[in-house]
């Protein structure tokens, strides 16, 4: 009852505000609307979509490159105000966590009893007026200020010291450099160290300072720092951060092929390169390798499992670009949940995978997964997928989660005879007849779809949990064929004949 009251009160508040605005303010342009903090999409409730929108905004907020690729991820106006779920004044991981906790407390009575404060009850009001056009912010570029790309060398600020570094500023907004392990000048003035570290990242012109000089923002594996493009009395340009600077080399050519290790036969092609710094960090963390240390392709091939989950556990935010993972051809388990991945092409050749988790990402196309026929577990929960037909050959699947997508057809599941647990809630499914032959199923969730007939599922006699809430089912007598049933979700089927439920064992929990 508590959860139902929360949902109804949330929706009532939203629609009541709209009705009031319609009747009381019909003669004025502005309409007053009330919304819960955390209700980013404005649908009158706080759900996974809101958490997802907050995550995407933070990712775009933290990366100019991501923002340029996905400008629609940036929240503005009322959506931005609603995204500040914890009311801290800025949008961060705390807001996503606040929304997730609300959802947990709303969906689970036990969680609510223990953490009633997780429920978001704070609201704000605003007036809806005619949209006003906003001027687009000027995009600053290297070319605009005559800043050359290519090879640089000199001092660079890292941590509490200044380190000698050399590398390239590339035209695509990325840089890669190598530096000593010890500062150029420390308290003992001992000078350069002997070990070499490699760093990579992105850079951009961040803003113009008071003197009209462009300030470059560098974001790499170790830390972020800024340098100002200056000109000395002799007309020479350089990058400066107090006394730290990078001067263009006289050759002005790329040094990517330079052997900085003094004759070592290893080349850059022997190592895995991750253009996405969040991915680079996560892979190093999962493999137990120090940040900044190169990962050889041989090490990659011998790796069997990688856990690359979640931006809230990653110092560099969410993973977007999977480039580099193609080298991990020996992987059997790969966890990429809770990121902002849109393209999974890099996974096409990882045919040894048995478990793949892509939960809570932005994937639309699953063509690249069609050859991963050894998969027994695949999690695509809460992405943006409307077609799973490319997965027709994944007949070894035993557990498949496709909740929270836009599926209309499950025809390709017909031949997945090994399936034991199937999660299909929150889609647009009407016909479930392709599931009739999946006789090994012990768990089946079809909540929040458009199903009106489940009579053909009588052969699923191993079912323990059967979830068909929020559909339009009329006849539920099929459950009398499930001798092992102990959990049944059937609420919000308005035309349901409940009389067969009287024949079920008292041990069956009905919700």
PEVENQUI-V898029 format. One record per pair of residues at least 12 apart in sequence whose C-alpha atoms are under 6 Angstrom apart, sorted by the first residue. I is the first residue (numbers start at 1). J is the second residue. If there is no record, write none. Layout:
BEGIN
i | j
I | J
I | J
END
This chain:
BEGIN
i | j
3 | 106
10 | 45
11 | 44
14 | 44
17 | 33
17 | 34
30 | 127
30 | 128
30 | 129
31 | 127
31 | 128
32 | 126
32 | 127
33 | 125
33 | 126
34 | 124
34 | 125
35 | 123
35 | 124
36 | 122
36 | 123
37 | 82
37 | 85
37 | 123
38 | 82
38 | 83
38 | 85
39 | 82
40 | 79
40 | 82
40 | 83
51 | 96
51 | 99
56 | 73
57 | 73
57 | 74
101 | 118
102 | 118
102 | 119
140 | 205
149 | 169
149 | 170
150 | 168
150 | 169
150 | 253
150 | 254
151 | 167
151 | 168
151 | 252
151 | 253
151 | 254
152 | 166
152 | 167
152 | 168
152 | 246
152 | 247
152 | 248
152 | 249
153 | 165
153 | 166
153 | 246
153 | 247
154 | 246
154 | 247
155 | 244
155 | 245
155 | 246
156 | 244
161 | 183
162 | 183
162 | 184
163 | 183
163 | 184
164 | 179
164 | 180
165 | 178
165 | 179
166 | 178
173 | 202
173 | 203
174 | 201
174 | 202
175 | 200
175 | 201
175 | 202
176 | 199
176 | 200
177 | 198
177 | 199
178 | 197
178 | 198
179 | 196
179 | 197
180 | 193
180 | 195
180 | 196
181 | 193
181 | 195
198 | 292
199 | 221
199 | 292
200 | 220
201 | 219
201 | 220
202 | 219
203 | 217
203 | 218
204 | 216
204 | 217
214 | 228
214 | 229
215 | 227
215 | 228
227 | 239
227 | 240
227 | 241
228 | 240
270 | 296
270 | 297
271 | 295
271 | 296
271 | 297
272 | 295
272 | 296
272 | 297
272 | 324
273 | 324
274 | 324
276 | 321
278 | 316
278 | 317
278 | 319
279 | 319
282 | 308
286 | 306
286 | 307
300 | 328
301 | 328
301 | 329
301 | 330
302 | 330
303 | 330
303 | 331
304 | 330
304 | 331
304 | 332
305 | 331
305 | 332
305 | 333
305 | 334
306 | 334
307 | 335
308 | 335
308 | 336
309 | 335
309 | 336
309 | 337
309 | 338
310 | 338
310 | 339
318 | 339
319 | 339
319 | 340
320 | 340
320 | 341
326 | 346
329 | 350
331 | 353
332 | 352
332 | 353
332 | 354
333 | 353
333 | 354
333 | 355
334 | 356
335 | 356
335 | 357
336 | 357
336 | 358
337 | 357
337 | 358
337 | 359
337 | 360
338 | 360
339 | 361
340 | 361
340 | 362
341 | 361
341 | 362
342 | 362
342 | 363
345 | 368
348 | 368
348 | 369
351 | 372
353 | 375
354 | 374
354 | 375
354 | 376
355 | 375
355 | 377
356 | 378
357 | 378
357 | 379
358 | 379
358 | 380
359 | 379
359 | 380
359 | 381
360 | 381
360 | 382
360 | 383
361 | 383
362 | 383
362 | 384
363 | 383
363 | 384
364 | 384
364 | 385
367 | 390
370 | 390
370 | 391
373 | 394
375 | 397
376 | 396
376 | 397
376 | 398
377 | 397
377 | 399
377 | 400
378 | 400
379 | 400
379 | 401
380 | 401
380 | 402
381 | 401
381 | 402
381 | 403
381 | 404
382 | 403
382 | 404
382 | 405
383 | 405
384 | 405
385 | 405
385 | 406
386 | 406
386 | 407
389 | 412
392 | 412
395 | 416
397 | 419
398 | 418
398 | 419
398 | 420
399 | 419
399 | 420
399 | 421
399 | 422
400 | 422
401 | 423
402 | 423
402 | 424
403 | 423
403 | 424
403 | 425
403 | 426
404 | 426
404 | 427
405 | 427
406 | 427
406 | 428
407 | 427
407 | 428
408 | 428
408 | 429
411 | 434
414 | 434
414 | 435
417 | 438
419 | 441
420 | 440
420 | 441
420 | 442
421 | 441
421 | 443
422 | 444
423 | 445
424 | 445
424 | 446
425 | 445
425 | 446
425 | 447
425 | 448
426 | 448
426 | 449
427 | 449
428 | 449
428 | 450
429 | 449
429 | 450
430 | 450
430 | 451
436 | 457
439 | 460
441 | 463
442 | 462
442 | 463
442 | 464
443 | 463
443 | 464
443 | 465
444 | 466
445 | 467
446 | 467
446 | 468
447 | 467
447 | 468
447 | 469
447 | 470
448 | 470
448 | 471
449 | 471
450 | 471
451 | 471
451 | 472
452 | 472
452 | 473
453 | 473
455 | 478
458 | 478
458 | 481
461 | 482
463 | 485
464 | 484
464 | 485
464 | 486
465 | 485
465 | 487
466 | 488
467 | 488
467 | 489
468 | 489
468 | 490
469 | 489
469 | 490
469 | 491
469 | 492
470 | 492
470 | 493
471 | 493
472 | 493
473 | 493
473 | 496
474 | 495
474 | 496
474 | 497
475 | 497
477 | 500
486 | 508
486 | 509
487 | 508
487 | 509
488 | 510
489 | 510
489 | 511
END
